[in-house]
């Protein structure tokens, strides 16, 4: 069939494009992005669409992510030209033995549908991602950090952004005054309304209305903190959360002490009654 070779070339180009986007996704997750955000930004950069969102600032401000996005953009432009070059001969080729227009359209649609089904397959995604991850670790110098695992995200903990609004309990106070660490919430960074960013803020750092706080802690505690209002009720809620955390720590320590006592008792019994 005369049209088979151009059609196969098109399928190869599309397959390579899907593979490149998958590689870009895995590479971006290595830099600390969530998988969903990494997937969106990799596709946006490769396809050259939708890359003007506020989230793209996380790409442009990070040197490694910026290089990954640049490579994806270059490969995406080359892939688009190659796809068009492969597509045109499919429909303009005529002559003896060539497929009809409808037959070409059918085989083209079937092939693209099959590639789409493979691209969204979770089974393929897991195995392909593992292979890409191994290859990137083996042959690149990307700094690989599994942030979700390090921070126990998905185990009740989360990293969230919280905007300080008028009337919030934390407004117009320093970090030392709010003592968020006493209730199990840590402020990792603060982005001022004017755009300045404060990383790893200290106790004397002042919290203002309009500040965007990057906080880490139990998901339900962070959500409760975002709803907490200024005044006596807010102070009382804070003290209750502090007391809850202390009780939890005491219970954990008691369990650990009991486990140690059991272990020492078992070892002592074994030493007094050695096996024959």
Secondary structure, DSSP 8 states (H G I E B T S, - for coil): -TTHHHHHHHHHHHHHHHHHHHHHHHHHHHTT--HHHHHHHHHHHHHT-S--SGGGHHHHTSHHHHHHHHHHHHHHHHHHHHHHHHHHHHHH--STT---HHHHHHHHHHHHHHHHHHHT-HHHHHHHHHHHHHHHHHH-------HHHHTTBTTTEEEEEEE--TTBTTTTEEHHHH-GGGGT-EEEEEE-TTS-EEES--TT-EE-TT-EEEEEEEHHHHHHHHH-BSSHHHHHHHHHHHHHHHHHHHHHHHHHHHHHHHHHHHHHHHHHS---
